[in-house]
Amino acid sequence: MRACAEAVLLYPVYALLMADAGLTTAEISSLFAIWSVVSFACEIPAGALADVWSRKRLYAIGELTTATGFALWLIWPSYPGFAIGFALWGLGGAFSSGTLESLVYDKLGDSTAYAQVIGRADTVALLGMLAATLLAAPAYATGGYLLVGIISIATVTLGGLLALRLPDYEGTEDNSDESSASGYLTILRDGVTEVFGRAGTVGRAVVVAAAVPGFSALDEYLPLLSRDKDATTSTVPLLFALTALAMAAGSALAGRVSPGSARPLSLAVSLAAVMLAAGALIPHLAGMLLVSAAFGLLQFAMVHAESRLQEEMTGRSRTTVLSVAGFGAEVCAVLLYAGFALPLELPALFALAAIPLLATALLTARPTPAC
């Protein structure tokens, strides 16, 4: 299912679709803003809905909502159509966020087993994303944006339908009386209370689980960094493939290392910060090897940070808490984007981004206080 969510042929070309439809760069940027605002607004409320209703059904609805947004791009290729499609994508992403992860942990009940399963799932998803990136060009050459879009819609829809075959959280069928507004608000309040209570153990785990994936937003600037190191346009996709492979390796390795200790997580984040800064500052294309390795370590850290958060949580508000972490990751990404607006050279900005990443490593190294 994660592979279906990531192996979307539209991802590498949807900005080109909008540009070819006559949209300006400013208009496309405004569409990204619509996407972000809808995701921000719906993330935590959707998490509480998954906890009080059905996680697998909400995940399926989320994927179908996203597929509907993609379909609207093909049917109505204009600014209003793209805007509504992005809003649907943001809503669908909020519905899907954290639901599958909560469902998996509920069934496994163990952070080590969870890391193994999610690590393998992330590896397959990243390889699927790599395959989709490589297939997008021949698909476009064969059938244009229409074929690329149809394949993408079918892939995402398949992922949603597959989710319906999963066993749901046992508590959902026993809580039909809590499907009212009062039951929903209770779940939402319990989730927020868990984040800020229990001597800060869950709260600190949420901060780490939000910060680590927040730094993965740096991948938006990898093409520019590659060009800064004199990479040709035809070389950039190969460097993206290298980064994707490193991330797949990080996911696979995460499943083989127990998340019970904070040391692997702290070490991975620390090494990622050092490699990110060093690779960015090396004035040669070889520096991108270190940058790719840093993203592999970040992927390892993401699996472990989420696994530790899952282990800290109790109660039925699991998806709500994960949604708080997801919301935090989006906030971190936006702050990162704002930081990259500073009038500095791109390698220097990457090196500066390594400083808060090191601070995150220090936070992961702190021992968990007794409850």
C-alpha positions in Angstrom: 0.0 0.0 0.0 2.9 2.4 0.7 4.3 1.5 -2.6 1.1 2.4 -4.3 1.1 5.8 -2.5 4.6 6.6 -3.6 4.9 4.9 -7.1 2.9 7.7 -8.7 4.1 8.7 -12.2 2.6 12.2 -11.9 5.0 13.2 -9.1 8.0 14.0 -11.4 5.9 15.8 -14.0 2.8 17.4 -12.4 4.5 20.8 -12.2 5.2 20.6 -15.9 1.5 19.7 -16.5 0.5 22.9 -14.8 3.1 25.0 -16.6 2.1 23.5 -20.0 -1.5 24.4 -19.1 -0.4 28.1 -19.0 0.1 28.6 -15.3 2.8 31.0 -14.2 5.4 30.1 -11.5 3.6 32.3 -9.0 0.3 30.5 -9.7 1.9 27.1 -9.3 3.5 28.3 -6.0 0.0 29.4 -4.8 -1.2 25.9 -5.5 1.5 24.5 -3.3 0.3 26.9 -0.6 -3.3 25.7 -1.0 -2.1 22.1 -0.6 -0.1 23.0 2.6 -2.9 25.0 4.2 -5.4 22.2 3.7 -2.9 19.6 5.0 -2.2 21.7 8.1 -5.8 22.4 8.9 -7.0 18.7 8.5 -4.0 16.7 9.9 -4.9 16.5 13.6 -8.7 16.4 13.2 -8.3 13.6 10.7 -6.1 11.7 13.1 -8.8 11.9 15.8 -11.4 10.7 13.3 -9.3 7.6 12.5 -9.1 6.8 16.2 -12.8 7.1 16.9 -14.0 5.5 13.6 -12.0 3.1 11.4 -8.3 3.5 10.5 -8.3 1.3 7.4 -11.5 2.9 6.0 -10.2 6.4 6.6 -6.9 5.4 4.9 -8.9 4.1 1.9 -11.0 7.2 1.7 -7.8 9.3 1.9 -6.3 7.5 -1.1 -9.5 7.7 -3.1 -9.8 11.4 -2.3 -6.2 11.9 -3.6 -7.0 9.9 -6.7 -10.0 12.1 -7.3 -7.8 15.2 -7.1 -5.5 13.8 -9.7 -8.4 13.0 -12.0 -9.7 16.5 -11.7 -6.3 17.8 -13.0 -6.9 15.7 -16.2 -10.6 16.6 -16.6 -10.2 20.4 -15.8 -6.6 21.4 -16.6 -7.0 25.1 -15.5 -6.2 27.0 -12.3 -9.5 26.3 -10.6 -9.3 22.6 -11.5 -5.7 22.4 -10.2 -6.6 24.3 -7.0 -9.5 21.9 -6.2 -7.3 19.0 -7.0 -4.6 20.2 -4.7 -7.1 20.7 -1.9 -8.4 17.2 -2.4 -4.8 15.9 -2.3 -4.2 17.8 0.9 -7.4 16.4 2.5 -6.6 12.9 1.3 -3.1 13.1 2.7 -4.4 14.2 6.0 -6.9 11.2 6.1 -4.0 8.8 5.3 -1.4 10.3 7.6 -0.6 8.0 10.5 -3.6 5.7 10.0 -1.7 2.8 8.4 1.1 3.2 10.9 -1.3 3.1 13.9 -3.0 0.0 12.5 0.3 -1.8 12.0 1.5 -1.0 15.6 -1.9 -2.0 17.1 -1.5 -5.5 15.5 2.1 -5.9 16.4 2.3 -4.2 19.8 6.1 -4.1 19.7 8.5 -1.4 18.5 11.1 -3.8 17.2 8.6 -5.8 15.1 7.1 -2.5 14.0 10.4 -1.1 12.9 11.0 -4.3 10.9 7.7 -4.1 9.1 7.7 -0.4 8.5 11.3 -0.5 7.4 10.6 -3.1 4.8 7.4 -1.2 3.7 9.4 2.1 3.3 12.1 0.3 1.3 9.5 -1.1 -1.1 7.8 2.3 -1.3 11.1 4.1 -2.1 12.0 1.6 -4.8 8.5 2.0 -6.1 9.0 5.8 -6.2 12.3 5.3 -8.1 10.6 3.0 -10.6 7.8 5.5 -11.1 10.3 8.3 -11.7 12.1 6.2 -14.3 8.8 5.1 -16.0 7.3 8.6 -16.1 9.3 9.7 -19.2 8.4 6.7 -21.5 4.8 6.8 -20.3 4.6 10.5 -21.2 6.3 9.8 -24.6 3.7 7.1 -25.3 0.4 8.7 -24.1 1.2 12.2 -22.8 -0.1 13.5 -19.5 -3.3 11.5 -19.9 -1.6 8.2 -19.8 0.7 9.3 -16.9 -2.4 10.5 -15.0 -4.5 7.4 -15.6 -1.7 5.1 -14.4 -1.2 7.3 -11.3 -5.0 7.4 -10.5 -5.1 3.6 -10.8 -2.1 3.1 -8.6 -3.3 5.3 -5.8 -6.8 3.8 -6.0 -5.4 0.3 -5.8 -3.6 1.2 -2.6 -6.8 2.5 -1.0 -8.7 -0.7 -2.0 -6.0 -2.9 -0.6 -6.3 -1.2 2.7 -9.8 -2.4 3.1 -8.5 -6.0 3.2 -6.6 -5.2 6.4 -8.0 -6.1 9.9 -9.1 -3.0 11.6 -8.3 -1.8 15.1 -10.3 -3.9 17.6 -11.6 -0.9 19.5 -13.4 0.6 16.5 -16.2 -1.8 16.5 -16.8 -1.4 20.2 -17.1 2.3 20.1 -20.1 3.0 17.8 -21.6 5.0 20.7 -18.5 7.3 20.6 -19.0 8.2 17.0 -20.8 11.3 18.1 -19.2 14.7 18.5 -18.6 14.2 22.2 -16.8 10.9 21.5 -14.7 12.5 18.8 -13.8 15.5 21.0 -12.8 13.1 23.8 -10.4 11.2 21.6 -9.0 14.5 20.3 -8.5 15.8 23.9 -6.9 12.5 25.0 -4.4 12.7 22.2 -3.4 16.2 22.9 -3.2 15.4 26.6 -0.9 12.5 25.9 1.5 14.7 23.9 1.8 17.3 26.7 1.5 15.0 29.7 3.3 12.0 31.2 6.4 14.0 32.2 7.0 15.0 28.6 8.0 11.5 27.4 5.5 11.4 24.6 6.0 15.1 23.9 9.7 14.7 23.4 9.2 11.7 21.2 6.7 13.7 19.1 9.3 16.5 18.7 11.9 14.1 17.4 9.4 12.2 15.2 8.4 15.6 13.7 11.9 17.1 13.4 13.7 14.3 11.6 11.3 13.9 8.7 11.0 17.7 8.6 14.7 17.8 7.4 13.9 15.5 4.6 12.3 18.5 2.9 15.8 19.4 1.9 15.4 17.1 -1.0 13.5 19.9 -2.8 16.9 21.7 -3.1 19.0 18.7 -4.3 18.7 19.6 -8.0 19.9 23.1 -7.3 22.8 21.8 -5.1 23.7 19.4 -7.9 23.8 22.2 -10.4 25.9 24.3 -8.1 28.4 21.5 -8.3 28.3 21.6 -12.1 26.0 18.7 -12.6 24.4 18.6 -16.1 20.6 18.4 -16.4 20.8 14.8 -17.6 22.9 13.9 -14.5 20.5 15.2 -12.0 18.0 12.3 -12.3 20.8 9.8 -11.7 21.8 11.7 -8.5 18.1 11.5 -7.5 18.2 7.7 -8.1 21.3 7.5 -5.9 19.6 9.3 -3.1 16.5 7.1 -3.4 18.6 4.0 -3.2 20.4 5.3 -0.2 17.1 6.0 1.5 15.8 2.5 0.6 19.0 1.1 2.2 18.4 3.2 5.3 14.8 1.8 5.6 16.0 -1.8 5.2 18.8 -1.3 7.8 16.3 0.3 10.2 14.3 -2.9 10.3 17.4 -4.9 11.3 18.4 -2.7 14.3 16.3 -2.7 17.4 14.8 0.8 18.2 14.8 -0.1 22.0 18.0 1.9 22.5 18.3 5.6 21.7 21.9 5.2 20.6 21.3 4.1 16.9 18.9 7.0 16.4 21.2 9.6 17.9 24.2 8.3 16.0 22.3 8.2 12.7 21.0 11.8 13.1 24.5 13.0 14.1 26.2 11.3 11.2 23.5 12.7 8.8 24.2 16.2 10.0 28.0 15.8 9.5 27.6 14.2 6.1 25.1 16.8 4.9 27.3 19.7 5.8 30.5 18.1 4.5 28.9 16.9 1.2 27.3 20.3 0.6 30.6 22.2 1.2 32.7 20.0 -1.0 33.0 22.0 -4.2 32.8 18.9 -6.5 30.1 16.6 -7.6 31.6 13.8 -5.4 30.1 15.7 -2.5 26.7 14.5 -3.6 27.7 11.0 -2.5 27.9 12.2 1.1 24.6 14.1 0.8 22.9 11.0 -0.5 24.3 9.0 2.4 23.0 11.7 4.8 19.5 11.1 3.3 19.9 7.4 3.8 20.7 8.0 7.5 17.7 10.3 7.8 15.5 7.6 6.5 16.9 5.2 9.0 16.3 7.8 11.7 12.7 8.4 10.6 11.8 4.7 11.0 13.4 4.6 14.5 11.9 7.9 15.7 8.4 6.8 14.7 9.0 3.4 16.3 10.0 5.0 19.6 7.0 7.3 19.5 4.7 4.4 18.9 6.2 2.6 21.9 5.7 5.6 24.2 2.1 6.0 23.3 -0.9 4.4 25.2 -4.6 4.5 24.8 -6.8 4.8 21.7 -5.6 8.2 20.5 -2.6 6.7 18.6 -3.4 8.2 15.2 -4.1 11.6 16.8 -0.7 11.7 18.4 1.0 10.6 15.1 -1.0 13.4 13.4 0.5 15.9 15.8 3.9 14.7 14.8 3.0 14.9 11.1 1.7 18.5 11.7 5.0 19.3 13.4 7.0 17.8 10.5 5.1 20.1 8.1 5.9 23.1 10.3 9.6 22.1 10.4 9.6 21.9 6.6 8.0 25.3 6.2 10.6 26.8 8.6 13.3 25.2 6.5 11.9 26.7 3.3 11.9 30.1 5.0 15.5 29.6 6.1 16.6 28.9 2.5 15.3 32.3 1.5 18.3 33.8 3.3 20.8 35.6 0.9 23.5 32.9 1.2 25.1 30.5 -1.1 23.2 27.2 -1.3 26.1 25.0 0.1 26.3 27.4 3.1 22.5 27.0 3.7 22.8 23.2 3.7 25.6 23.5 6.2 23.6 25.7 8.4 20.7 23.3 8.2 23.0 20.7 9.8 23.1 22.7 13.0 19.5 22.2 14.1 19.8 18.6 12.9 22.7 18.1 15.4 20.5 19.7 18.1 17.9 17.1 17.2 20.5 14.4 17.7 21.2 15.7 21.2 17.5 15.6 22.0 17.3 11.9 20.9 20.3 11.1 23.1 18.6 12.4 26.3 17.4 9.5 28.6 13.7 9.0 28.9 12.6 10.1 32.4 10.6 7.7 34.5 6.8 8.1 34.3 
